[in-house]
Amino acid sequence: MTTQTHTGGRTGAGGVATVTDGTFAAEVLAAGVPVLVEFTASWCPPCRMIAPVLAEIAREEAHRLKVVELDVDENPRTTAAYGVLSMPTLMVFRAGEPVRSMVGARPKRRLMEEIADVL
């Protein structure tokens, strides 16, 4: 099931919104909280592995962190702008700037430890 968020992005059942080249600036760069962006692809097995982890983080950390995903195949402009070459790439943006970048799936505990200092 897909619903509309108040800012116009699609949000899946897990609370991870989908952003596009067209909505990236408003949804990520202009967000009032840090944003964890997953650069993902439908053909990427590690992306599917980390999806439940990101959904859980989106639910549990909604008060201080926004979690979104961007399909690299459908959104080449944003993908190229941030030099994303591998999936999944996880990037934390704060105040419109990327402040942390990680490549590959990882357990929730490790991911939260890696981003704790930028939240």
Order of alpha helices (4+ residues) and beta strands (2+ residues): beta-beta-beta-beta-alpha-beta-alpha-beta-beta-alpha
